[in-house]
Amino acid sequence: MKILHPNNDKYCSLKELNSYYSNGFYSIISDDEKEKLNYFLNAFQDYRKTTNLIAIDKNSYKNLPFSMHTPEWKERQKDVKIIDVLIKTKKHLEILDIGSWNSWLCNYFAKKGHSLTGINFFEDEFDGVKTNIHYNTKFTLLQMHVDQLFRIEKKFDLIIFNRNWAFFQNHEAIINDAKKLLNPNGQIICTGLAFYKNPASIKQHFQGQNIIFKKRYNIPLFYNASKGFLDLKDKKILKKNTISLYSYNKFENAIKFFSPKKPIIYYGLYTDETY
């Protein structure tokens, strides 16, 4: 694997980037950006703690997602079941986990013998790349902008956008960058795609959270500009770019169709058909 150096235009091996490695991850953040990013990360970590959004017992990490039974973790249990079916009996796959969060998915598939690379922007020991301390498995973690896939020179058999598609801008460019990283017959899966037919309520929610966050920390809630939700325009972009959409639960989605304020939930799948 080669990564575009954080401070110049050279692609370097991980060995060459050893000076950027500490606490179990490589920090691919430019020197010019570090102060701004650290201020944001400290604010965001404090915000999550004060709003009780960090609620994972340290003893639960090793068996995630099945050691937690909250609604959000039950959704992630569905994700790994779908991915397990997708992988079937394939061995030693190269997997890229985009938005690896607390590295739960990296750990889950590393235990199955696959080679994992996780990309995450956050670094703390609960929600970020420092959570590697909770696992016995080995995988590569990169702290970098998750939408800058062009920084990576490596081919993968499976690329997972891990319940974070709503926080990207320039969707088409990111899809194209991801496709370039695929091995022949490789696949891309986008989990947790929640499309709002009428996004007014969710839009208002994020606007309210942004006001609170900005008042407390004097910076926006999102480090990079983002809506934070998906609407039907985003759904069309995925279909236009040959991402097939599949329902997690067809019956639930059919009911939600008549309630525009509730999101219809899908996962997206693309298969490279190079032979």
C-alpha positions as CSV (number, residue, x, y, z in Angstrom):
1,M,0.0,0.0,0.0
2,K,1.1,3.5,-0.8
3,I,-0.4,6.7,0.6
4,L,-0.1,10.3,-0.6
5,H,2.2,12.0,1.9
6,P,0.3,14.5,4.1
7,N,2.7,17.3,3.4
8,N,3.8,16.8,-0.2
9,D,2.7,15.2,-3.5
10,K,4.7,12.0,-3.2
11,Y,3.1,8.6,-2.7
12,C,4.9,6.7,0.1
13,S,4.9,3.2,1.5
14,L,3.7,2.8,5.1
15,K,7.3,2.1,6.0
16,E,8.2,5.5,4.6
17,L,5.4,7.1,6.6
18,N,6.6,5.5,9.9
19,S,7.2,8.9,11.5
20,Y,3.4,9.6,11.1
21,Y,2.6,6.4,13.0
22,S,1.7,6.3,16.7
23,N,-0.9,4.8,19.0
24,G,-1.6,2.1,16.4
25,F,-2.5,4.3,13.4
26,Y,-1.0,6.5,10.7
27,S,-2.1,10.2,10.8
28,I,-2.4,11.4,7.2
29,I,-3.2,14.9,8.2
30,S,-1.1,17.9,7.0
31,D,0.9,19.9,9.5
32,D,-1.0,23.0,8.4
33,E,-4.3,21.4,9.4
34,K,-3.5,19.7,12.6
35,E,-4.2,22.6,15.0
36,K,-7.6,23.3,13.4
37,L,-8.5,19.6,13.4
38,N,-7.4,19.0,17.0
39,Y,-9.6,21.8,18.2
40,F,-12.6,20.3,16.4
41,L,-11.9,16.8,17.6
42,N,-11.6,17.9,21.2
43,A,-14.9,19.8,20.9
44,F,-16.7,16.9,19.2
45,Q,-15.5,14.4,21.8
46,D,-16.6,16.7,24.6
47,Y,-20.0,17.1,22.9
48,R,-20.5,13.3,22.6
49,K,-19.7,12.8,26.2
50,T,-21.9,15.6,27.5
51,T,-24.8,14.3,25.3
52,N,-24.3,10.7,26.4
53,L,-23.5,9.5,22.9
54,I,-20.5,7.4,24.1
55,A,-22.1,4.3,25.7
56,I,-20.0,1.3,24.9
57,D,-18.5,-0.7,27.8
58,K,-14.8,-1.4,27.2
59,N,-15.5,-5.1,27.6
60,S,-18.0,-5.1,24.7
61,Y,-15.6,-4.0,22.0
62,K,-14.1,-7.4,21.1
63,N,-17.5,-8.9,20.2
64,L,-19.2,-6.0,18.4
65,P,-21.7,-5.7,16.9
66,F,-23.3,-8.7,18.7
67,S,-22.3,-7.6,22.2
68,M,-24.5,-4.5,22.1
69,H,-28.3,-4.7,21.7
70,T,-29.3,-1.0,21.2
71,P,-31.3,-0.2,18.0
72,E,-28.2,1.2,16.3
73,W,-26.2,-1.9,17.0
74,K,-29.0,-4.2,15.9
75,E,-28.8,-2.3,12.5
76,R,-25.1,-3.0,12.3
77,Q,-25.8,-6.7,13.1
78,K,-27.8,-6.7,9.9
79,D,-24.9,-5.1,8.0
80,V,-22.4,-7.9,8.9
81,K,-25.0,-10.6,8.1
82,I,-25.4,-9.1,4.6
83,I,-21.7,-8.7,4.1
84,D,-21.1,-12.3,5.3
85,V,-23.5,-13.5,2.7
86,L,-21.8,-11.4,0.1
87,I,-18.4,-12.8,1.0
88,K,-19.6,-16.3,1.4
89,T,-16.6,-18.6,1.6
90,K,-14.0,-16.3,0.2
91,K,-10.7,-16.2,2.1
92,H,-8.0,-13.5,2.7
93,L,-9.9,-10.6,1.1
94,E,-8.5,-7.1,1.1
95,I,-11.2,-5.0,2.6
96,L,-11.4,-1.2,3.0
97,D,-13.6,0.1,5.8
98,I,-14.4,3.8,5.0
99,G,-15.7,5.5,8.2
100,S,-14.4,2.8,10.5
101,W,-15.5,4.7,13.6
102,N,-14.4,2.5,16.6
103,S,-13.0,-0.2,14.3
104,W,-15.7,-2.7,15.2
105,L,-16.0,-3.9,11.6
106,C,-12.3,-4.1,11.0
107,N,-12.0,-6.3,14.1
108,Y,-15.0,-8.5,13.1
109,F,-13.6,-9.3,9.6
110,A,-10.0,-9.5,10.7
111,K,-11.1,-12.3,13.1
112,K,-12.3,-14.1,9.9
113,G,-8.9,-14.0,8.4
114,H,-9.3,-11.0,6.0
115,S,-6.9,-8.1,5.7
116,L,-8.5,-4.8,6.8
117,T,-7.7,-1.2,6.2
118,G,-9.8,1.3,8.1
119,I,-10.2,5.0,7.4
120,N,-11.5,7.3,10.1
121,F,-11.2,11.0,10.9
122,F,-11.7,10.8,14.7
123,E,-8.9,9.6,16.9
124,D,-10.2,9.1,20.5
125,E,-10.2,5.8,22.3
126,F,-14.0,5.5,22.2
127,D,-15.1,6.5,18.7
128,G,-11.8,6.8,16.8
129,V,-8.7,5.1,15.6
130,K,-7.3,4.8,19.1
131,T,-9.9,2.1,19.8
132,N,-7.4,-0.4,18.4
133,I,-6.3,-0.8,22.0
134,H,-9.5,-2.8,22.7
135,Y,-8.8,-5.5,20.1
136,N,-6.5,-8.4,19.7
137,T,-6.7,-8.5,15.9
138,K,-4.4,-6.6,13.6
139,F,-5.5,-4.2,10.9
140,T,-4.2,-1.0,9.3
141,L,-5.8,2.3,10.5
142,L,-5.5,5.6,8.7
143,Q,-6.6,8.9,10.2
144,M,-7.5,10.9,7.1
145,H,-10.3,12.6,5.3
146,V,-12.7,9.8,4.4
147,D,-13.6,11.4,1.1
148,Q,-10.0,11.6,-0.1
149,L,-9.7,8.1,-1.5
150,F,-7.4,9.3,-4.2
151,R,-4.7,9.4,-1.5
152,I,-4.6,5.6,-1.5
153,E,-2.7,3.4,-3.9
154,K,-3.9,-0.2,-3.3
155,K,-6.5,-2.6,-4.8
156,F,-9.3,-4.0,-2.6
157,D,-11.7,-6.9,-3.1
158,L,-14.4,-5.2,-1.0
159,I,-14.9,-1.5,-0.1
160,I,-17.4,-0.6,2.6
161,F,-18.9,2.8,3.1
162,N,-19.8,2.2,6.8
163,R,-23.1,4.0,7.4
164,N,-21.6,7.4,6.5
165,W,-22.8,8.1,2.9
166,A,-25.0,11.0,4.2
167,F,-21.9,12.9,5.4
168,F,-20.2,13.1,2.0
169,Q,-20.3,15.8,-0.6
170,N,-19.4,15.2,-4.3
171,H,-20.9,11.7,-4.3
172,E,-20.2,11.0,-7.9
173,A,-16.5,11.8,-7.6
174,I,-16.2,9.6,-4.5
175,I,-17.9,6.7,-6.2
176,N,-15.5,7.0,-9.1
177,D,-12.5,7.1,-6.8
178,A,-13.7,4.0,-5.0
179,K,-14.2,2.1,-8.2
180,K,-10.6,2.8,-9.2
181,L,-9.5,1.0,-6.0
182,L,-11.3,-2.2,-6.8
183,N,-9.7,-5.5,-7.9
184,P,-11.4,-7.1,-10.9
185,N,-14.8,-8.4,-9.7
186,G,-14.4,-6.4,-6.5
187,Q,-17.4,-4.9,-4.8
188,I,-18.5,-1.7,-3.1
189,I,-21.3,-1.8,-0.4
190,C,-22.8,1.3,1.1
191,T,-24.6,0.4,4.4
192,G,-27.4,2.2,6.2
193,L,-28.7,4.4,3.4
194,A,-31.6,6.3,4.9
195,F,-33.5,8.3,2.2
196,Y,-36.0,10.9,3.2
197,K,-38.9,11.7,0.9
198,N,-39.6,14.8,3.0
199,P,-36.3,15.8,4.8
200,A,-37.7,18.9,6.5
201,S,-37.7,17.3,10.0
202,I,-34.2,15.8,9.8
203,K,-32.9,19.0,8.3
204,Q,-34.3,21.0,11.2
205,H,-32.8,18.5,13.6
206,F,-29.3,19.0,12.3
207,Q,-29.8,22.8,12.1
208,G,-30.7,22.8,15.8
209,Q,-27.8,20.6,16.8
210,N,-25.5,22.9,14.8
211,I,-26.7,26.0,16.6
212,I,-26.1,24.3,20.0
213,F,-22.6,23.1,19.0
214,K,-21.6,26.4,17.5
215,K,-22.8,28.3,20.5
216,R,-20.8,26.0,22.8
217,Y,-17.6,25.7,20.8
218,N,-17.8,28.5,18.2
219,I,-17.3,26.2,15.3
220,P,-19.9,24.3,13.1
221,L,-21.0,20.7,14.0
222,F,-19.6,19.3,10.8
223,Y,-15.9,19.8,10.1
224,N,-16.5,19.5,6.4
225,A,-19.8,21.0,4.9
226,S,-22.4,18.3,4.8
227,K,-26.2,17.9,4.9
228,G,-26.0,14.9,7.3
229,F,-29.0,13.2,5.6
230,L,-30.0,11.7,2.3
231,D,-32.9,12.6,0.1
232,L,-34.3,11.3,-3.2
233,K,-31.8,13.3,-5.3
234,D,-29.0,11.3,-3.5
235,K,-30.8,8.1,-4.3
236,K,-30.9,9.0,-8.0
237,I,-27.1,9.8,-8.0
238,L,-26.4,6.3,-6.7
239,K,-28.6,4.6,-9.3
240,K,-27.0,6.8,-12.0
241,N,-23.6,5.5,-11.0
242,T,-24.7,1.8,-11.2
243,I,-25.1,1.3,-7.4
244,S,-28.0,-1.1,-7.0
245,L,-30.2,-0.5,-4.0
246,Y,-31.6,-3.3,-1.8
247,S,-34.1,-3.0,1.0
248,Y,-33.1,-4.2,4.5
249,N,-36.8,-4.9,5.1
250,K,-39.3,-4.6,2.1
251,F,-42.3,-4.6,4.4
252,E,-41.1,-1.8,6.6
253,N,-40.0,0.3,3.6
254,A,-43.4,-0.2,2.0
255,I,-45.1,1.2,5.1
256,K,-42.7,4.1,5.4
257,F,-43.4,5.0,1.8
258,F,-46.7,6.5,3.0
259,S,-45.0,8.4,5.8
260,P,-42.7,10.9,4.0
261,K,-41.0,12.0,7.3
262,K,-39.6,8.6,8.0
263,P,-36.6,7.4,6.0
264,I,-36.7,4.4,3.6
265,I,-33.6,2.3,4.4
266,Y,-31.5,0.5,1.8
267,Y,-27.9,-0.7,1.3
268,G,-26.2,-0.1,-2.0
269,L,-24.1,-2.6,-3.9
270,Y,-21.7,-2.3,-6.9
271,T,-19.8,-5.1,-8.5
272,D,-16.9,-4.5,-10.9
273,E,-17.5,-6.8,-13.9
274,T,-13.9,-6.7,-15.3
275,Y,-12.9,-10.2,-16.3
